[in-house]
Amino acid sequence: MEIAFYLSGLVAVLATLGVISNTNPVHALLYLIVSLIAVALVFFSLGAPFAGALEIIVYAGAIMVLFVFVVMMLNLGEAVVAQERAWLRPRTWLGPALLAGVLLVTLVGTLWRGDIGLVIEGETLTAKAVGTLLFGPWLLIVELAAILLLAALVTASHVGRLRPPEKPPTDRESGARKEAS
């Protein structure tokens, strides 16, 4: 399992460097998905299958779908069709595909050897253990994080609210609009 840990960690670091060094949002998104899956494999190799599954379901699943929809909505127009054809070239997919291939070989090798029950150190992290820790000694921290997230949500709601356009002033007597002087 140590080789799975180190290979997954290396892929996570390389994919994260691909995220921050890419100027194209679609390429960065592909690298981010590979990075999140690599972090999930790190959790699995450390004996935390619950954390690894949450990483895949929440981050690589739900949040990546949200990012994909945002990227799709921002790229509206006729000029985007030619750009999408350029993105489908093999050169675009080579980096994320190679890193995902390393993860796949690591996972298949781990399954083939039968090292699934082995962990590097520690015990298996379960959902009950996470809940007991979060709502036991760390309850105050969890509540403060919830208040901080709520404040960020309210702030984002107010900042993103559309303001109605201002109407130009009109002359009260005639109802005609005043011309700027």
ABEGO torsion letter per residue (X at the ends): XAAAAAAAAAAAAAAAAAAAABABAAAAAAAAAAAAAAAAAAAAAAGBAAAAAAAAAAAABAAAAAAAAAAAAABBEAAAAAAAAAAABAAAAAAAAAAAAAAAAAAAAAAAAGAAABBABEBBBBAAAAAAAAABAAAAAAAAAAAAAAAAAAAAAAAABBBBBBBBBBBAAAGBBBBBX
